[in-house]
C-alpha cells in the first residue's frame, strides 16, 4: 500500500491560533507585496510607453504607433487581470468570513483581512473551550461547505497559497513584459 501524502497545511496544524494567524498574515503580506510590485510594473510600462519616442529614434510613425498600441494592450490586459485576482481573493476571504460569522460582511480591502483573522481566533478559542468542556468535537453544518474549524483552517491556508501562486506568476510575467519593452 502506498504512502499517503500529507497535505501542505498540516505542517501548520498547531493548537496555537495566534501562530496560525501570524503565518496567514505573513502569507497575506506576501500577496500584498507582489500585488504592489505588479502595480509598479504596470506603471513602469506606462512610463515606457510615454518615453517610447526617445527609445526608438528614426522610426516610422506607423512603427511608433504599433509599439505604443502593443504596450497599451499589455497594460490594459494586466491591469484587468490584477483587478480580477484582487476581486477573487476578496471573494474567497468574504466566503471564509461568512463561515465564521452570521453577520453579512464583505471583505473589500486589504485591511479587512485582520478582522477575518481576529474572528477566526475568537471562534477557534470558543470551540476549543467547548471541546474541553463537553469532551466532543463541535461541528458546524452551514451550507454543508465547511463543517468545522479544521476545514476553515484548511480553506484559509489553501486560499492564501493559491492566491500567492497566482500573484507571483503575474509578477513574473509583468517583469518579463517590462524587460521586453525596455
C-alpha positions in Angstrom: 0.0 0.0 0.0 1.4 3.4 -1.0 2.2 6.2 1.4 -0.4 8.8 1.8 0.8 12.3 1.1 0.5 14.8 3.8 -1.4 18.0 2.9 0.8 21.1 2.9 -1.3 22.9 5.5 -0.7 20.0 8.0 2.7 21.4 8.8 0.9 24.4 10.4 -1.5 22.2 12.3 -0.9 23.5 15.8 -3.1 24.5 18.7 -1.7 28.0 18.9 -4.2 30.0 17.0 -2.1 33.2 17.2 0.7 31.3 15.5 -1.6 30.3 12.7 -2.9 33.9 12.4 0.7 35.2 12.2 1.5 32.6 9.5 -1.6 33.6 7.5 -0.9 37.3 8.0 2.6 36.8 6.7 1.2 34.9 3.7 -1.2 37.8 3.1 1.6 40.3 3.3 3.5 38.3 0.7 0.4 38.6 -1.5 0.2 42.3 -0.9 3.9 42.8 -1.6 3.6 41.1 -5.1 0.3 42.9 -5.8 2.0 46.3 -5.2 5.0 45.2 -7.3 2.6 44.3 -10.1 1.1 47.7 -9.9 4.6 49.3 -10.0 5.5 47.2 -13.1 2.3 48.3 -14.9 3.1 51.9 -14.0 6.6 51.3 -15.4 5.2 50.0 -18.6 3.0 53.2 -18.9 6.2 55.3 -18.5 8.0 53.2 -21.0 5.2 53.9 -23.5 5.4 57.7 -22.8 9.1 57.6 -23.4 8.9 55.5 -26.5 9.9 58.4 -28.8 13.2 58.6 -27.0 13.9 54.9 -27.2 13.0 54.4 -30.8 14.6 57.2 -32.8 14.4 57.4 -36.5 11.4 55.1 -36.7 8.4 55.5 -38.9 5.3 56.9 -37.3 3.5 53.6 -38.0 6.1 51.7 -36.1 5.8 54.0 -33.1 2.0 53.7 -33.1 2.4 49.9 -33.3 4.8 49.8 -30.3 2.6 52.1 -28.3 -0.5 50.0 -29.0 1.4 46.9 -28.0 2.2 48.4 -24.7 -1.4 49.7 -24.3 -2.7 46.2 -24.9 -0.3 44.8 -22.3 -1.2 47.4 -19.7 -4.9 47.0 -20.2 -4.7 43.2 -20.1 -2.6 43.0 -17.0 -4.5 45.8 -15.2 -7.7 43.9 -15.8 -6.1 40.6 -14.7 -4.7 42.2 -11.5 -8.2 43.6 -10.7 -9.8 40.2 -11.2 -7.2 38.5 -9.0 -7.8 41.0 -6.2 -11.6 40.6 -6.6 -11.3 36.8 -6.4 -9.1 37.0 -3.3 -11.6 39.2 -1.6 -14.5 37.0 -2.7 -12.7 34.0 -1.1 -12.0 35.9 2.1 -15.6 37.0 2.3 -16.7 33.4 1.9 -14.4 32.4 4.9 -15.7 35.3 6.9 -19.3 34.2 6.3 -18.5 30.8 7.6 -17.1 32.3 10.8 -19.8 34.8 11.3 -23.6 35.1 11.0 -23.4 38.8 10.1 -23.1 39.8 6.5 -19.7 41.4 5.9 -17.9 41.8 2.6 -14.2 42.0 2.6 -13.2 44.5 0.0 -9.8 45.9 1.2 -6.5 44.6 2.5 -7.2 45.9 6.0 -10.2 43.7 6.4 -8.0 40.7 6.4 -7.1 41.4 10.0 -10.8 41.4 11.0 -11.1 37.9 9.5 -8.1 36.6 11.4 -9.4 38.1 14.7 -12.8 36.5 14.1 -11.1 33.2 13.4 -9.1 33.3 16.6 -12.1 34.2 18.7 -14.3 31.3 17.3 -11.4 28.9 17.4 -10.8 29.6 21.1 -14.5 29.2 21.8 -14.7 25.9 20.0 -11.5 24.7 21.8 -13.0 25.6 25.2 -16.3 24.0 24.3 -14.5 20.9 23.2 -12.7 20.7 26.5 -15.9 21.3 28.4 -18.1 18.7 26.7 -15.4 16.3 25.5 -16.7 16.2 22.0 -16.0 17.9 18.7 -18.3 20.7 17.9 -19.1 20.8 14.2 -20.8 23.4 12.2 -23.1 22.5 9.4 -23.8 25.6 7.4 -24.5 25.1 3.8 -22.6 21.8 4.1 -19.5 23.5 2.8 -17.3 24.0 5.8 -18.3 22.0 8.7 -15.6 22.5 11.3 -12.8 24.8 12.3 -10.3 22.3 10.7 -12.0 22.8 7.4 -11.8 26.5 7.7 -8.1 26.4 8.6 -7.5 24.2 5.5 -9.6 26.6 3.4 -7.7 29.7 4.6 -4.3 28.0 4.0 -5.2 26.7 0.6 -6.8 30.0 -0.5 -3.8 32.0 0.5 -1.4 29.5 -1.1 -3.4 29.6 -4.3 -3.6 33.4 -4.5 0.1 33.8 -3.7 0.9 31.5 -6.6 -1.3 33.5 -8.9 0.0 36.9 -8.0 3.7 35.6 -8.0 3.1 34.2 -11.5 1.6 37.5 -12.7 4.5 39.4 -11.2 7.0 37.2 -13.1 5.1 37.8 -16.4 5.0 41.5 -15.8 8.7 41.5 -15.1 9.3 39.8 -18.5 7.0 42.2 -20.2 8.7 45.2 -18.7 12.1 43.8 -19.7 10.9 43.1 -23.2 9.6 46.7 -23.7 12.6 48.5 -22.2 
